[in-house]
Amino acid sequence: MDLTVIVFLLVYIAMGFGSLPGFKIDRTGAAIVGAVAMMTIESISPAQAWIAIDYDTIGMLFGLMVVSASFVVSGFYAWTVKKVATLHVTPPALLAVLIAVGGILSALLTNDVVIVAMTPLLVSITLARKLNPIPFLLGFCFAANNGSAGSLIGSPKNMIISEGLDLSFMGLLQSAGLPALLSLVVIWLVVVLLYRQRWYLPEDQLQATQSTAMTASPTDIELDTWETIKAGVITLAIIFCFIFTEIPKEIVALTAAGLLLVNRSISSNDMLKLVDGNLLLLIMGLFVVNAALSNTGIPGDILLSMHHHGIDLNNPIILFLITGLLCIIVGNNPAIMLLVPYLKHEENANALGAALALGSGFSSNFFVFGSLAGIIVVEQAKLYGVKISFMEFTRSGGIIALICMLLSSVWILGLS
């Protein structure tokens, strides 16, 4: 039992820091090594480890990643950004458009893929207009995190929540959709207020950034209208099946992925290389690590002790606050995976789902490492000559997170 707890703690230290201090092992590596270690020390058998990996969640996540990737290879994201770039509007209005686009796309498609595809394009269009890319990148990132919180298909964590609490597509949308939508207004107001005097880059800084961005600039992808329409129709079919049929969600998502991969004009490899295999492996590893700890009985004892002290995870507002705090410490996907197995959702699934989705979505804007979207934006922007410091991210993201958490706590109280 002692070794099991030590392995578990080391894995989640890596989740919090992004790597294990003193070693060059990232979150995914830590999750995989942790899962193997749990089997080696016999905290969980290999057979139990395979059973612990939730096929429903992994299957649905993989399928929806392929669907989202199809919009990348069809040129839809590049086309969208070009259309936005040609709008003759002021910087605050352009920011509003990008926040709306980021929030909507992330609610309908996997937000991490949206961020990967859009970040280089956002740098290009803002520099072409001699604008400071940072407020637009941050606004888009915050909108992607918040927008995805309101939809089952918006993010991996929401898929885990849906499977764990047996929530329907409409159930999660009704519980979390409106706060997620209203949070986009908060993002716009805060970013406009903080960057009202810094919309444009000084000429010397602009030239240096443009030079770096041009060398790293991705090849333009022309819009393939047919492939975009096909991907759009299949996405609508997925949503229809989620709402109106009893077909298992993972079967719907995997079938959709299969239809898109069988293609005469786009290589399946071009789509599959956009699937975030690291994230899939991280989630699979954490399923095993968490199951091994659960076998010790320690989580049950902790929950019982918390309940005796008046801390009940099945109280939506308490769950909301704990979720937000835990996501800040270890990141949103690991936090959700820790909490979901210990919730009794039979009577209050919608309120608990909203607490998890909104708590994890909104709190992830506090720090860069709070979400994969934040890490992707900062790291990709650096490649194109745009440096977003930890403090710059937190200054705006922290204010947005606090306001959105406060407003959504009122909403969750109403639901419960």
C-alpha positions in Angstrom: 0.0 0.0 0.0 2.8 2.4 0.8 4.5 1.9 -2.6 1.1 2.4 -4.3 0.6 5.7 -2.6 4.2 6.8 -3.4 3.7 6.0 -7.1 0.3 7.7 -7.2 1.8 10.9 -5.6 4.8 11.0 -7.9 2.4 10.7 -10.9 0.3 13.6 -9.7 3.3 15.7 -8.8 4.3 15.3 -12.5 0.7 16.3 -13.5 1.0 19.5 -11.4 4.5 20.5 -12.5 4.3 19.3 -16.1 7.2 17.0 -15.4 8.8 15.1 -12.6 11.3 17.4 -10.9 14.8 16.4 -11.8 13.8 14.2 -14.7 12.9 14.9 -18.3 9.6 13.0 -18.2 6.4 14.9 -19.1 2.8 14.3 -18.0 2.1 11.5 -20.5 5.4 9.7 -19.7 4.6 9.9 -16.0 1.2 8.5 -16.5 2.5 5.5 -18.5 5.4 4.8 -16.2 3.1 5.1 -13.2 0.6 2.6 -14.8 3.5 0.1 -15.5 4.9 0.6 -11.9 1.5 -0.1 -10.4 1.4 -3.5 -12.3 5.0 -4.2 -11.4 4.4 -3.8 -7.6 1.2 -5.8 -8.0 -1.1 -2.9 -6.9 -3.2 -3.9 -9.9 -3.0 -6.9 -12.2 -2.5 -6.6 -16.0 -6.0 -7.9 -16.6 -7.5 -5.4 -14.1 -5.4 -2.6 -15.7 -7.0 -3.3 -19.1 -10.5 -3.3 -17.5 -9.7 -0.1 -15.7 -9.2 1.8 -19.1 -12.6 3.1 -20.0 -13.1 2.0 -23.6 -16.2 4.2 -24.0 -14.3 7.4 -23.2 -11.2 6.6 -25.2 -13.2 5.5 -28.2 -15.4 8.6 -28.2 -12.4 10.9 -27.7 -10.4 9.3 -30.5 -13.3 9.4 -32.9 -14.1 13.0 -32.2 -10.4 13.9 -32.6 -10.5 12.5 -36.1 -13.6 14.4 -36.9 -12.0 17.7 -35.7 -8.8 16.9 -37.6 -10.9 16.6 -40.8 -11.7 20.3 -40.6 -8.0 21.0 -40.4 -7.0 19.1 -43.5 -10.0 20.3 -45.4 -8.7 23.9 -45.0 -11.7 25.0 -43.0 -9.8 26.6 -40.2 -7.4 28.5 -42.6 -10.4 29.7 -44.6 -12.2 30.9 -41.4 -9.1 32.9 -40.3 -8.7 34.4 -43.7 -12.3 35.6 -43.7 -11.9 37.1 -40.3 -8.6 38.7 -41.3 -10.3 40.6 -44.2 -12.9 42.2 -41.9 -12.5 46.0 -41.7 -13.1 46.4 -38.0 -11.4 47.9 -35.0 -9.1 45.7 -32.8 -11.8 45.3 -30.1 -14.3 44.2 -32.7 -11.8 41.8 -34.2 -11.2 40.4 -30.8 -14.9 39.9 -30.3 -15.2 38.0 -33.5 -12.3 35.7 -32.7 -13.6 35.0 -29.2 -17.0 34.1 -30.7 -15.3 31.9 -33.3 -13.1 30.2 -30.6 -16.0 29.6 -28.3 -18.3 28.1 -30.9 -15.7 26.0 -32.7 -14.5 24.6 -29.3 -18.0 23.7 -28.3 -18.6 21.8 -31.5 -15.1 20.3 -32.1 -12.4 19.1 -29.7 -10.9 22.3 -28.4 -7.2 21.2 -28.3 -7.3 20.4 -32.1 -8.9 23.8 -32.7 -6.1 25.6 -30.7 -3.4 23.6 -32.6 -4.8 24.5 -35.9 -5.7 28.2 -35.2 -2.7 29.5 -33.2 -0.2 29.9 -36.2 -3.0 31.4 -38.3 -3.9 33.9 -35.6 -0.3 35.1 -35.3 -0.1 35.6 -39.1 -3.3 37.6 -39.4 -2.6 39.9 -36.5 1.0 40.6 -37.6 -0.3 41.3 -41.1 -2.5 44.0 -39.6 0.4 45.3 -37.5 -1.5 44.2 -34.3 -0.1 42.9 -31.1 -0.9 39.1 -31.3 -1.0 38.5 -27.5 -4.5 39.8 -26.6 -6.0 37.9 -29.6 -4.2 34.7 -28.8 -5.1 34.9 -25.1 -8.7 35.8 -25.9 -9.0 32.9 -28.3 -7.4 30.5 -25.8 -9.7 31.6 -22.9 -12.7 31.4 -25.2 -11.7 27.8 -26.3 -11.5 26.7 -22.7 -14.7 28.3 -21.6 -16.7 27.5 -24.8 -15.8 23.9 -24.6 -17.0 23.7 -21.0 -20.7 23.9 -22.2 -20.7 20.9 -24.6 -20.2 17.2 -24.3 -18.1 17.1 -27.5 -16.1 20.2 -26.6 -13.2 18.7 -24.6 -11.9 15.4 -23.3 -12.8 16.1 -19.7 -16.4 16.7 -20.7 -16.5 13.3 -22.4 -15.1 11.7 -19.2 -17.8 13.6 -17.2 -20.5 12.4 -19.6 -19.5 8.8 -19.4 -18.9 8.9 -15.6 -22.2 10.6 -14.7 -24.2 9.0 -17.6 -25.1 12.5 -18.8 -26.7 13.1 -22.2 -25.6 15.6 -24.8 -28.6 17.8 -24.0 -28.3 17.3 -20.3 -24.8 18.8 -20.2 -25.7 21.5 -22.7 -28.7 22.7 -20.6 -26.6 22.5 -17.4 -23.5 24.3 -18.6 -24.2 25.9 -22.0 -25.6 29.2 -20.9 -22.8 30.1 -18.4 -20.2 29.0 -21.0 -21.8 31.4 -23.5 -22.0 34.3 -21.1 -18.4 33.8 -20.1 -17.3 34.8 -23.6 -18.6 38.3 -22.8 -16.5 38.4 -19.7 -13.4 37.4 -21.6 -13.9 40.2 -24.1 -14.5 42.9 -21.5 -11.4 41.9 -19.4 -9.0 41.6 -22.4 -10.2 44.9 -23.9 -9.8 46.6 -20.6 -6.2 45.3 -20.0 -5.0 45.8 -23.6 -6.8 49.0 -24.5 -3.4 50.9 -24.9 -1.5 48.0 -26.4 -3.3 46.9 -29.5 -0.4 47.6 -31.8 3.3 46.6 -31.7 6.1 49.1 -31.9 7.7 49.2 -35.4 11.0 47.6 -34.4 9.3 44.8 -32.4 6.8 44.2 -35.3 9.6 43.7 -37.9 11.5 41.3 -35.6 8.4 39.3 -34.9 7.3 39.2 -38.5 10.7 38.0 -39.6 10.5 35.0 -37.1 6.9 34.3 -38.0 7.6 34.2 -41.7 10.4 31.6 -41.3 8.1 29.4 -39.2 4.9 30.1 -41.1 2.9 27.0 -42.1 2.0 26.2 -45.7 -1.3 27.7 -46.7 -4.1 25.1 -47.1 -6.7 25.8 -49.7 -10.3 25.2 -48.8 -11.7 21.9 -50.0 -15.4 22.7 -50.1 -16.6 19.1 -50.5 -14.5 17.7 -47.7 -15.6 20.6 -45.4 -19.2 20.0 -46.2 -18.8 16.2 -45.6 -17.1 16.9 -42.2 -19.9 19.3 -41.3 -22.7 16.9 -42.2 -21.0 14.1 -40.2 -20.6 16.4 -37.2 -24.3 17.3 -37.4 -25.1 13.6 -37.7 -23.0 12.9 -34.5 -24.9 15.5 -32.6 -28.2 14.2 -33.9 -27.3 10.6 -32.8 -26.2 11.9 -29.4 -29.5 13.7 -28.8 -32.1 11.5 -30.4 -30.8 7.9 -30.4 -29.6 5.4 -27.8 -26.6 4.3 -29.9 -23.5 4.3 -27.6 -21.6 7.5 -28.0 -18.2 5.8 -28.7 -19.8 3.8 -31.5 -21.2 7.0 -33.1 -17.8 8.8 -32.8 -15.8 5.8 -34.1 -18.2 5.3 -37.0 -17.9 8.9 -38.0 -14.1 8.7 -37.8 -14.2 5.6 -40.1 -16.3 7.4 -42.7 -13.9 10.3 -42.8 -10.8 8.2 -42.9 -12.1 6.3 -46.0 -11.3 9.1 -48.4 -10.2 9.5 -52.1 -8.6 12.9 -51.8 -7.1 13.2 -48.3 -4.7 10.7 -46.8 -5.8 9.0 -43.6 -2.3 9.6 -42.3 -2.8 13.4 -42.7 -5.8 13.2 -40.3 -4.4 10.6 -37.9 -1.2 12.6 -37.3 -3.4 15.4 -35.9 -4.9 13.0 -33.3 -3.4 13.8 -29.9 -1.9 10.4 -29.1 -0.1 11.8 -26.1 -3.4 12.8 -24.5 -5.0 9.4 -25.2 -2.0 7.7 -23.6 -2.1 10.1 -20.6 -5.8 9.3 -20.0 -5.3 5.6 -20.3 -2.3 5.7 -17.9 -4.3 7.7 -15.3 -7.2 5.2 -15.5 -4.8 2.5 -14.4 -3.0 4.6 -11.7 -6.4 5.8 -10.2 -7.8 2.2 -10.3 -4.7 0.9 -8.4 -5.1 3.5 -5.7 -8.8 2.7 -5.4 -7.9 -0.9 -4.8 -6.2 0.2 -1.5 -9.4 1.6 -0.1 -7.7 4.9 0.7 -10.0 7.1 -1.4 -13.1 5.7 0.2 -11.6 6.4 3.7 -10.8 10.0 2.7 -14.3 10.6 1.3 -15.8 9.2 4.5 -13.6 11.4 6.6 -14.5 14.5 4.5 -18.2 13.7 4.8 -17.9 13.5 8.6 -16.3 17.0 8.5 -19.2 18.4 6.4 -17.4 18.2 3.0 -19.6 16.3 0.7 -18.4 15.9 -2.9 -22.0 15.2 -4.0 -23.0 18.7 -3.0 -22.7 20.6 -6.4 -21.3 23.8 -5.0 -18.7 22.0 -2.9 -17.8 19.9 -5.9 -17.5 23.0 -8.0 -15.0 24.7 -5.7 -12.9 21.5 -5.1 -12.9 20.9 -8.9 -11.6 24.4 -9.5 -8.9 24.1 -6.9 -7.8 20.6 -8.0 -7.6 21.7 -11.6 -5.3 24.5 -10.7 -3.0 22.1 -9.0 -2.9 19.1 -11.3 -4.6 20.2 -14.5 -8.2 19.7 -15.7 -8.2 16.2 -17.2 -6.3 14.6 -14.3 -8.6 16.4 -11.8 -11.8 15.2 -13.4 -10.5 11.6 -13.6 -9.8 11.7 -9.9 -13.2 13.0 -8.9 -15.7 11.3 -11.2 -15.5 7.7 -9.9 -16.5 8.8 -6.4 -19.7 10.8 -7.2 -23.2 9.4 -6.6 -25.1 11.0 -9.4 -28.4 9.2 -9.6 -30.5 12.2 -8.2 -28.4 15.2 -9.2 -26.4 14.3 -12.3 -27.0 17.6 -14.2 -25.9 19.8 -11.3 -22.9 17.7 -10.6 -22.0 17.7 -14.3 -22.2 21.5 -14.4 -20.0 21.7 -11.4 -17.4 19.6 -12.9 -17.6 21.0 -16.5 -17.7 24.7 -15.4 -15.3 24.3 -12.5 -12.7 22.6 -14.7 -13.3 24.8 -17.7 -13.2 28.2 -16.1 -10.4 27.5 -13.6 -8.1 26.3 -16.3 -7.5 29.9 -17.4 -5.8 30.8 -14.1 -2.4 29.5 -15.2 -0.7 28.4 -18.4 -0.5 24.8 -17.2 -4.2 24.7 -16.2 -5.1 23.3 -19.6 -3.6 21.8 -22.7 -5.0 24.7 -24.7 -2.9 27.2 -22.6 0.3 25.2 -23.0 -0.3 24.8 -26.8 -0.9 28.5 -27.3 2.1 29.6 -25.3 4.5 27.0 -26.9 3.3 27.5 -30.5 3.3 31.3 -30.2 6.9 31.1 -29.1 7.8 29.3 -32.3 6.4 32.2 -34.3 8.3 34.8 -32.3 5.5 35.8 -29.9 6.5 35.4 -26.2 3.7 35.1 -23.7 5.1 35.1 -20.2 3.6 33.2 -17.2 2.6 36.5 -15.6 1.0 37.9 -18.7 -1.1 34.8 -19.1 -2.2 34.8 -15.5 -2.9 38.5 -15.2 -5.8 38.3 -17.6 -6.6 34.7 -17.2 -6.8 34.9 -13.4 -9.2 37.8 -13.5 -11.4 36.1 -16.1 -11.3 32.8 -14.1 -12.3 34.5 -10.8 -15.2 36.4 -12.4 -16.5 33.4 -14.3 -16.2 31.1 -11.3 -18.1 33.6 -9.1 -20.9 33.9 -11.7 -21.2 30.2 -12.4 -21.3 29.4 -8.6 -24.6 31.3 -8.5 -25.8 29.3 -11.5 -24.9 26.0 -9.9 -26.6 27.0 -6.6 -29.8 27.5 -8.7 -29.4 24.1 -10.4 -29.0 22.3 -7.1 
